[in-house]
Amino acid sequence: MILSRGKLTASLAGAAILGGGIVAAGLLLVQGDTEPAATVSPTPSVSPLPTPTSVPSPASGGDTEPPTDTEQIREAGRTHALASVGCDAVTGFTITSVEDGFARTGVECNNEPTGFAQILKQAGDGWTVVFQGNGTPDQATIELYGIPGY
């Protein structure tokens, strides 16, 4: 697009609007002014950053191993516990059982001697907390998720 006004002609290819004026060819053009309002340095060309790649370790032969169930249970349980009111730091985490697509854990927060339990259910490629608290889940939760052992 070409902008022409009196003796001023400018190509607007690659131009940008800035504060009511148009930046083109390193000048800020403002309607009604006969002198440039200010000079603007052209935007430097920046090369995109390279895409991060994982470097295979020699022991793995280039294949990345998916996280184990234990790692996934620990991560899901700790993350859920930290999102709980009053749990600023998970200071103890024990997986007490993993059976039939369910895991039971014990969690300690903030170095307190009392903690709470969690029940996690395997969901797709990961695990999700379906119960957290002291005692046992209510009957509706047990039935909803099919939690065994109750």
N, C-alpha and C positions, 0 to 999 in steps of 0.2 A: 504494500500500500504506500502511496506517495502522498505526503502532506505538502500543500503549497499555499502560501499566504504572502502576498506581496512579493518581495524579493527573497523570501525564505522558502526553500524547498528542502524536504528531508525525507528519506526513505524510512518507513516505520517497521521494516523487517527486523525482528528481534527487539523491538522497542518495548518499553514498559511504562506504565503510568505511575508517577511518583508525586504525591502531594498536590494533585490537580494539574500537574504538567506531564510532559512526555519525555522520557529519557531515550535519546537516540543518538548514535554516533558520539557518545561521550558528553553530550550537552543536555541540559534540562531546558526544554522548550516550554514556555508558559504563554498561553493565549493573551494577546494584548501587549506583551512586552516587545520592545524592539531590540533589546540587548538580552543575551542569555542571563538567566537569573543566577546560575551557578554552573560550574563545570563539574562533571561527575566522571570519576575514573571508570573506565570500562570494567565490567565484571571479569575477573580472571577465569580462565578455563580451568576446571578442576576435573581430573580423571577420577572415575569411580574407584572406590576401594575394591581390592580383590575379594572375591567371595571366600569366606572362611572355609577351610577344608579340614577334615580330620586327618591326622597323620597316623597311619596304621603302625602299631607297635610290632616289633619283630616277632614277639611271642604269639601274637594273635593271627599272624599271617594275613593281615589286612581286613579280616572280618571283625565287625564290631558286635560284641556279644550283647544281647538285650539284658536289661536288669533282671535279676532273679526275683522270685516271689518274695523272699525274705527282704530284699532291698526295696521292693515296691511297697510291701506292707509297712516297713519301717518309715519310708518317706510319706506315705499317705496318712499314717497314724500320727506321726510327729507334726505334719502340716496342719492336720485337723485340730490337734491338741493346742497348737500355738494360736489358732484362730479362736479358741475358746476364751471366754471372759476369765481373767485372772491367771492365765497361764502365759507368763512372760518368757519362760525358758523351760524346755523339756529336759529335766535332769536325770530321768530314768525312763527306760523303755524296754519292756520285755515282751517277747512273743511267747505266749504260753501254749498255744496250739494252732495248727493249721490242718484243717480236715474238711473234706467235701465242699471245697470252694469257700470256706469261711475261716477266718483267723481271729483268735482271741488274744488281746494284749493287755498289759498293765502299764499305766503311764504315771509318772511322777513329775510334778511341775514345781518349779521354784524351790527345790530342795525341801519340800514339805514331806513329812513321813507318810501322810495319807495321800492317796492318789485316786485314780478311777480306772475303770475298765473300758475297753473298746471292743466292738465286734465289727470286723471288716468283711465285706463280701467281694469275691472276685467278680469283676465287671469288665468284659471284653479283654483287653490286654493289660488291665491294671486292677487296682483294689480301691474300694471306697468304704468309708466308715458308715455303717447303718445304725449303730448304737454307740453312745458314749455316756457313761455315768457310773454311779454306784448301784449295786444290786443287779437285778435282771431286767431285760427289756420288757415292756408291757406286751400283752397278748396280741394286740393289733400289729405291733412291729414284728413280732415273731412270725405271725401268719403272713404278713405282707412280704417279707424277705425269705420265708421258709427256713428260718434259723434252726438248725438241728440241736438236739439236746435239751429241749424244754417241753 
